[in-house]
Amino acid sequence: MPATESRHTPDELARLGAQIFDQQVRPALQPADDGKFVAIDVETGDYEIDEDDYTAVARLRSRRPAADMWLMQAGYPTTYRMGMGR
């Protein structure tokens, strides 16, 4: 799946993705969705949810090949953490 160059800055992607997540995705989430990945097309508002980040992105990319995407994880303030674990 080839990556496309974003038409938005990283800050714009974050703002738009969070806005769509809060307005459209969060109200539709079920308790079973906690921890799942949400791939969001920030231009159309379309999204996909899956336990696997790659699968969520691939499904959205199959419907929206030119999607400008933001990835979030339901129930977590960040999608990924970097650094040393315990």
C-alpha positions as CSV (number, residue, x, y, z in Angstrom):
1,M,0.0,0.0,0.0
2,P,1.9,3.1,-1.2
3,A,1.9,6.1,1.2
4,T,0.7,9.4,-0.2
5,E,2.1,12.7,0.8
6,S,-0.1,14.6,3.2
7,R,-1.8,17.7,2.1
8,H,-1.8,19.0,5.7
9,T,0.9,19.8,8.2
10,P,1.3,17.4,11.1
11,D,-0.4,19.9,13.4
12,E,-3.4,20.2,11.0
13,L,-3.7,16.5,10.7
14,A,-3.8,16.2,14.5
15,R,-6.3,18.9,14.9
16,L,-8.6,17.6,12.2
17,G,-8.3,14.0,13.2
18,A,-9.1,14.8,16.9
19,Q,-12.0,16.9,15.8
20,I,-13.5,14.2,13.7
21,F,-12.8,11.6,16.4
22,D,-14.6,13.6,19.1
23,Q,-17.6,14.6,16.9
24,Q,-18.2,11.5,14.8
25,V,-16.2,8.5,16.1
26,R,-16.4,8.7,19.9
27,P,-20.2,8.8,20.0
28,A,-20.3,5.6,17.8
29,L,-17.8,3.6,19.9
30,Q,-18.9,0.7,22.0
31,P,-17.1,-0.6,25.2
32,A,-15.7,-3.4,23.1
33,D,-13.9,-0.9,20.9
34,D,-11.6,0.3,23.7
35,G,-8.0,0.0,22.6
36,K,-8.9,-0.5,18.9
37,F,-7.2,1.6,16.3
38,V,-9.2,4.2,14.3
39,A,-7.9,5.3,10.9
40,I,-9.6,8.6,9.9
41,D,-9.7,10.4,6.6
42,V,-9.5,14.0,7.7
43,E,-11.0,15.3,4.5
44,T,-14.1,13.1,4.3
45,G,-14.6,12.0,7.9
46,D,-14.6,8.4,6.8
47,Y,-13.0,6.0,9.3
48,E,-12.3,2.3,10.0
49,I,-11.8,0.6,13.3
50,D,-9.8,-2.5,14.0
51,E,-7.7,-4.2,16.7
52,D,-4.8,-4.0,14.2
53,D,-3.5,-0.6,13.1
54,Y,-2.4,-1.9,9.7
55,T,-5.8,-3.5,9.0
56,A,-7.7,-0.3,9.9
57,V,-5.4,1.8,7.6
58,A,-5.6,-0.8,4.8
59,R,-9.4,-1.0,4.8
60,L,-9.7,2.8,4.7
61,R,-7.1,3.0,2.0
62,S,-9.0,0.4,-0.1
63,R,-12.1,2.7,0.0
64,R,-10.3,6.0,-0.1
65,P,-6.9,5.5,-1.9
66,A,-6.0,9.2,-1.6
67,A,-7.1,9.6,2.0
68,D,-5.2,12.0,4.2
69,M,-5.2,9.9,7.3
70,W,-4.8,10.3,11.0
71,L,-4.5,7.2,13.3
72,M,-5.8,7.2,16.9
73,Q,-6.4,4.5,19.5
74,A,-9.8,4.5,21.2
75,G,-9.5,5.0,24.9
76,Y,-5.9,6.2,24.9
77,P,-4.4,9.7,24.8
78,T,-1.7,8.7,22.3
79,T,-1.6,6.0,19.7
80,Y,1.9,4.8,20.4
81,R,4.5,5.3,23.1
82,M,8.2,5.4,22.5
83,G,11.0,4.8,24.9
84,M,12.1,2.2,27.3
85,G,9.5,0.0,29.0
86,R,9.7,-1.5,32.4
